[in-house]
Amino acid sequence: MDQRHISVKEAVEIALAYYRQFGNLLPNENLRLEETVADQQGNWSITLSASEPHPLGAIMGTKRNFKSFDIDSKTGEVLGMRVRVLESAA
């Protein structure tokens, strides 16, 4: 019997809810969806970003922090959250 897998929309909602559980421990301004990727087993990797003030002050503006969430497509469980570092353009 084929077991139901969560949709990408459900995976994004799960990632957002998980992120928000941490309240003031993570930057939470201008939270946005950046990437959705399904692996060969159908599990999801969802990347979110949020802005926070740049550590060098107002002159530098804000910076974005990226977090990726691995989500089990059968259970909806968040398997992990990690910092996503973007490669700079060469």
Secondary structure, DSSP 8 states (H G I E B T S, - for coil): -------HHHHHHHHHHHHHTTGGGS--EEEEEEEEEE-TTS-EEEEEEEEEE-TT-GGG-EEEEEEEEEE-TTT--EEEEEE-------
